[in-house]
Amino acid sequence: MLLSVKEVSEMAHVTIKTLHHYHKIGLLKPTEISEAGYRLYGEKELQRLQEILFYRELEFSLDQIKEIMNSNPDRKSILEKQEALLISKSQRLDTLIDTIKLTITSMKEGITMENNQLFAGFANERQWNEALEEQSKYLEETYGMEPLKVQEADVQTMNEQAAEAVTFMSNMAESLRAGLKHNEAKIADYIKNHLDFLNRHGHKLSALDFASQTKFFLQDDFHLSMLEAQQTGLAYYLAAAAEAYQAQSKR
């Protein structure tokens, strides 16, 4: 029994336009085209579409899928490989979800996470680039900045810098929650240690630069939302603390 493109679209939850595109690029050809010009699909084509959609779920490009499937591996081999890849992806996503939950809990309770806990689930440059994709796209579209791109050699450094940043922001959020009970000298130490770390790792940042950066965060919706999501008032508290630190550093 042959199915129309509309029937296949509804069954597989893909658009008719997608099926037309797959046909156009030679990825999924219909069994036949009727005299009236309708695309018709049989069992083998449905099986091939299933394999394509599994690869799409794994974020393979259409060019990659076409190359793999045109190398003529048997269906059983394809499905076994896809099963292994999907299981691996599922396990990584479970780990990332656990990391998010642990991070949120630690922020609420004011507990600093261990460095190895911060990055459970982030294992390579691809995963880092996925994590930075939203911010990279925003900076490129809003400010014309070059896209953020993490190379394999950068991963360890990125992990170290992110761990320090999370520790610093957690300390500042804790200071905000503590209010007047927290020692101002301690806040200055947090900022000093943060700037010292950044300068040791190639980011030349003075007290003035840091104060300017935190003021920028107040005017930029993306970074403002990111800070406020961690702790209400954190963006404004950070800017005030940075300004106070800058004034102190002039003395």
SVG drawing of the C-alpha trace seen along z (x, -y; Angstrom):
<svg xmlns="http://www.w3.org/2000/svg" viewBox="-4 -58 53 64">
<polyline fill="none" stroke="black" stroke-width="0.4" points="0.0,0.0 1.4,-3.4 0.9,-6.5 0.5,-10.1 2.9,-12.8 0.2,-14.2 -0.4,-10.8 3.3,-10.4 3.6,-13.9 0.9,-13.3 2.2,-9.9 5.8,-10.9 5.0,-14.4 7.1,-16.2 5.9,-18.9 5.1,-18.3 7.7,-20.9 10.3,-18.8 9.4,-15.7 9.6,-17.7 13.0,-19.0 14.3,-15.5 13.2,-14.5 14.8,-17.5 18.2,-16.7 18.0,-13.0 17.8,-12.0 14.3,-10.4 12.8,-9.7 9.2,-8.5 8.5,-5.0 6.8,-6.6 5.1,-9.7 1.5,-9.3 0.3,-10.5 -1.2,-13.4 2.2,-14.3 1.6,-13.1 4.5,-11.6 3.8,-8.1 5.7,-6.3 6.0,-2.6 7.3,-0.6 11.0,-0.9 10.7,-4.7 9.0,-4.9 11.8,-2.8 14.4,-5.2 12.5,-8.2 12.5,-6.7 16.3,-6.3 16.6,-9.9 14.6,-11.3 16.6,-9.3 19.8,-11.0 18.1,-14.4 17.2,-13.8 21.0,-13.2 21.6,-16.6 23.4,-15.2 23.3,-17.5 21.4,-16.4 24.7,-16.2 26.1,-13.8 22.9,-11.7 23.0,-11.4 26.6,-10.4 26.1,-7.7 22.9,-6.3 24.3,-6.3 27.3,-4.2 24.8,-1.3 24.9,0.0 22.1,2.5 19.1,1.2 19.9,3.3 23.5,1.8 22.0,-1.7 19.5,-1.2 22.0,0.4 24.3,-2.5 21.5,-5.0 20.4,-3.2 23.9,-3.5 24.1,-7.2 20.6,-8.0 21.4,-6.1 24.6,-8.1 22.7,-11.4 20.0,-10.4 22.6,-9.7 24.4,-13.0 21.1,-14.9 20.2,-13.2 23.6,-14.3 23.1,-17.8 19.7,-17.9 21.2,-16.7 23.9,-19.3 21.3,-22.1 19.3,-20.8 22.4,-20.7 23.5,-24.2 20.1,-25.7 20.0,-24.0 23.5,-25.2 22.6,-28.8 19.5,-28.7 21.4,-27.4 24.5,-29.5 26.7,-26.4 29.8,-26.5 29.9,-23.5 33.0,-21.5 34.6,-22.2 34.1,-18.7 30.4,-19.0 29.9,-22.2 30.7,-20.6 29.3,-17.1 27.9,-16.6 30.1,-19.1 32.9,-16.9 34.1,-18.5 34.2,-21.6 31.0,-20.7 29.0,-20.7 30.6,-24.0 29.7,-25.6 26.1,-24.4 26.0,-25.9 27.3,-29.2 25.2,-29.3 22.4,-31.6 24.8,-34.1 27.0,-34.0 24.1,-34.6 22.9,-37.5 26.3,-39.2 26.7,-38.7 23.3,-40.1 23.2,-42.9 26.8,-44.1 28.3,-42.6 30.8,-40.6 32.6,-37.6 30.8,-34.3 32.0,-32.6 33.9,-29.5 35.5,-27.0 38.3,-24.8 39.3,-21.5 42.4,-23.1 40.3,-25.7 38.1,-23.3 40.2,-22.9 40.8,-26.7 37.0,-27.3 36.2,-24.9 38.6,-26.6 37.4,-30.1 33.7,-29.1 34.3,-27.5 35.9,-30.6 33.1,-32.8 30.5,-30.6 32.3,-30.8 32.6,-34.6 29.0,-35.1 27.8,-32.7 29.8,-34.7 28.3,-38.0 24.8,-36.5 25.4,-35.3 26.6,-38.8 23.5,-40.3 21.3,-38.0 23.3,-38.7 22.7,-42.4 24.4,-44.8 25.6,-41.8 28.2,-41.0 31.7,-42.7 32.4,-45.2 36.1,-44.3 35.1,-40.7 33.2,-41.9 36.3,-43.9 38.4,-40.7 36.0,-38.8 36.3,-41.4 40.1,-41.6 40.5,-37.9 38.2,-37.7 40.2,-40.4 43.5,-38.8 42.3,-35.5 41.2,-37.1 44.4,-39.0 46.5,-35.9 44.5,-34.2 45.0,-36.8 42.0,-39.0 43.4,-42.5 40.7,-44.0 41.3,-46.9 38.9,-48.0 37.6,-50.8 37.1,-48.2 35.2,-46.0 33.0,-48.8 32.2,-49.8 31.4,-46.2 28.9,-45.8 27.2,-49.1 26.9,-47.7 25.2,-44.6 22.5,-46.9 21.7,-48.2 21.9,-45.0 18.7,-42.8 20.5,-39.5 23.1,-39.9 20.7,-41.7 18.2,-38.8 21.0,-36.2 22.2,-37.9 18.7,-38.6 17.7,-34.9 20.5,-33.9 19.5,-36.3 17.0,-39.2 18.9,-42.5 22.3,-40.8 23.1,-42.9 22.5,-46.2 24.4,-44.9 27.3,-43.9 27.5,-47.3 27.4,-49.1 30.1,-46.8 32.3,-47.3 31.9,-51.1 32.8,-51.1 35.8,-48.9 37.0,-51.2 36.7,-54.2 38.6,-52.4 41.4,-51.4 42.0,-55.1 43.0,-55.8"/>
</svg>
